[in-house]
Amino acid sequence: MSRPDDAQPQVADPREAFFVAERPWGQFQQFVSNERVTVKIITVEPGHRLSLQKHGHRGEFWHVLDVPIDVTVDDRSWTAQPGDDVWVPCGAVHRMANKSDRAGRLLEIAFGDFNESDIERLEDDYTR
């Protein structure tokens, strides 16, 4: 089934399906199973931020790995701590920034059709 280019797909917030499984050696967190996704580790250098952007064909789940990361999703901004999860719905204006003194990493799982040309930059420190 086709949809107009400006129609945003409905990608449900996946966080309710996440779980932690305890094992004798420790535990694991399961974020996704048998879904069409793209997985990245994003590293944000100290004092840098990504463009203020949005995507028309995917939602993004971020799991903060090492240092606090400043996050904006639509009209809300906050500092996400290591271990925090963030959901960025399809079409939401978003950004991540690192004000710490060391590189910060996030696990990103993109749900939906992934294509880097899907980025609509609203503000960009690097004039792209």
C-alpha positions as CSV (number, residue, x, y, z in Angstrom):
1,M,0.0,0.0,0.0
2,S,1.4,3.4,-0.9
3,R,1.1,6.6,1.0
4,P,1.7,10.2,0.0
5,D,5.3,11.4,0.7
6,D,4.0,13.8,3.3
7,A,2.1,11.2,5.3
8,Q,3.9,10.1,8.4
9,P,3.7,6.4,9.2
10,Q,2.3,5.4,12.6
11,V,5.2,3.9,14.5
12,A,4.2,2.9,18.0
13,D,6.4,3.7,21.0
14,P,8.2,0.3,21.5
15,R,9.3,0.8,25.1
16,E,6.4,-1.2,26.5
17,A,7.8,-4.3,24.9
18,F,11.3,-3.9,26.3
19,F,12.2,-6.2,29.2
20,V,15.1,-7.2,31.4
21,A,15.9,-10.9,31.8
22,E,17.7,-12.1,34.9
23,R,20.4,-14.8,34.5
24,P,22.8,-16.5,36.9
25,W,25.6,-14.4,35.4
26,G,23.7,-11.1,35.5
27,Q,21.0,-9.8,33.1
28,F,20.3,-8.5,29.7
29,Q,17.9,-5.9,28.3
30,Q,15.9,-6.7,25.2
31,F,14.9,-3.7,23.2
32,V,13.6,-5.3,20.0
33,S,12.9,-8.7,18.5
34,N,12.0,-9.6,14.9
35,E,11.3,-6.1,13.8
36,R,12.6,-4.1,10.8
37,V,15.0,-1.6,12.5
38,T,18.3,0.2,12.0
39,V,20.7,0.1,14.9
40,K,23.5,2.6,15.6
41,I,25.8,3.8,18.3
42,I,26.0,7.6,18.1
43,T,29.0,9.3,19.7
44,V,28.6,13.0,20.4
45,E,31.9,14.8,21.2
46,P,32.2,17.2,24.2
47,G,30.6,20.5,23.5
48,H,28.9,19.4,20.3
49,R,25.3,18.8,19.2
50,L,23.5,17.3,16.3
51,S,21.2,19.4,14.1
52,L,17.7,20.2,15.2
53,Q,15.9,17.9,12.9
54,K,12.9,15.7,12.1
55,H,12.2,12.6,10.0
56,G,9.1,11.8,8.0
57,H,9.4,8.0,7.9
58,R,10.9,6.7,11.1
59,G,10.7,6.9,14.9
60,E,13.8,6.6,17.0
61,F,14.5,5.1,20.4
62,W,17.6,6.3,22.2
63,H,19.3,4.6,25.1
64,V,21.9,6.8,26.8
65,L,25.1,4.8,27.4
66,D,27.9,6.8,29.2
67,V,27.4,10.5,30.0
68,P,24.4,12.7,30.5
69,I,23.0,13.9,27.1
70,D,20.9,17.0,26.6
71,V,17.8,16.0,24.7
72,T,15.1,17.9,22.9
73,V,11.9,16.3,21.6
74,D,9.3,18.7,20.3
75,D,8.7,21.3,23.0
76,R,10.4,19.4,25.8
77,S,14.1,19.6,26.7
78,W,15.9,17.7,29.5
79,T,19.1,16.0,30.4
80,A,18.9,12.2,29.9
81,Q,21.1,10.3,32.3
82,P,23.1,7.1,31.4
83,G,20.5,4.2,31.3
84,D,17.6,6.5,30.4
85,D,15.4,5.7,27.4
86,V,14.0,8.4,25.0
87,W,11.3,7.9,22.4
88,V,11.3,10.3,19.4
89,P,8.1,9.8,17.4
90,C,8.0,10.0,13.7
91,G,7.8,13.7,12.7
92,A,9.0,15.0,16.1
93,V,11.5,17.8,16.1
94,H,14.6,16.5,18.0
95,R,18.2,17.1,18.9
96,M,20.9,15.6,21.2
97,A,23.8,17.6,22.7
98,N,26.8,16.8,24.9
99,K,27.8,19.4,27.5
100,S,30.1,17.1,29.4
101,D,33.9,16.9,29.2
102,R,34.1,13.5,27.5
103,A,32.4,11.8,24.5
104,G,28.9,10.5,25.1
105,R,27.3,7.6,23.3
106,L,23.7,6.6,22.7
107,L,22.3,3.4,21.3
108,E,19.8,4.4,18.6
109,I,17.2,2.0,17.2
110,A,15.3,3.5,14.3
111,F,11.9,2.0,13.6
112,G,10.5,2.4,10.1
113,D,12.0,3.2,6.7
114,F,15.6,4.3,7.3
115,N,17.3,6.6,4.9
116,E,19.7,9.4,5.9
117,S,18.2,11.6,3.2
118,D,15.0,11.6,5.3
119,I,16.6,14.2,7.7
120,E,15.0,17.6,7.6
121,R,17.4,20.0,9.3
122,L,15.8,23.0,11.0
123,E,19.0,24.3,12.6
124,D,22.5,23.1,12.1
125,D,25.8,24.2,13.7
126,Y,27.7,22.9,10.7
127,T,25.7,24.6,8.0
128,R,24.7,21.4,6.2
